[in-house]
Amino acid sequence: MKITFINDFIGLFYPRVCLACGEVLMSYEETVCTTCRYLLPKTRYESLSDNPLSRMFRGQVPFKAVTSEFFFSKDGKVQSLMHNLKYKGETDAGLFLGQELGKSLHQSPLFNDADYLIPIPLHPKKEKTRGYNQSRVIAEGIAKETGLDIADECLFRKVYTETQTHKGRDERLKNVNGVFGLHNPDSLKGKHVILIDDVLTTGATMLSAGATLFNIPDIVISIATAACATN
């Protein structure tokens, strides 16, 4: 009772707000308010082997399954969560997105036999500047729901690249071509891994990372992101 009183008192001066809409959270709400949780636009692609996202990669890299948890649109609630995660240090937004995605993956026959989660790595210079890798934070949220281990020591980014924002598909492909490398690839031999990222747009980053990982014998690779662009 005393702790609740203290928290309520602090909340008068530093109110907790929803990271999706900015409204003040009720005492029983965490990170995202009840209304936003209900309104966030889910794709429900996790159990569809043939969906608009999987078709993006058809004839290029043979991913087993591809999904995103939410649709991303400009000025939408999902964009607000992503902005808070990537640029304002609100890692709780990433954990929330990961946990929502993890619940879907755990229930899907396409993903529930996976062995590891592999977050798309940042270049060490960029990660040092930001203080964390947003894809790793999302993977931590997924791990809480699925119990899967995070294998972030194998895939690494060996080239510092410019931001992908505002680049077209061809520019994105060129920007990430050959930027990934592998440490200890034998540890993933014959394993089903899920590549994790924040937003799936053109798929260029996943194509590059997937092409690198497919050098490992008998590996099975799927893709899961917190969101996907609507156009």
Secondary structure by P-SEA (a helix, b strand, c coil): caaaaaaaaaaacccccccccccccccccccccaaaaaaccccccccccccaaaaaacccccccbbbbccccccccaaaaaaaaacccccaaaaaaaaaaaaaaaaaccccccccccccccccaaaaaaacccaaaaaaaaaaaacccccccccccccccccccccccaaaaaaaaccccccccccccccbbbbbbbcccccaaaaaaaaaaaacccbbbbbbbccbbbcc
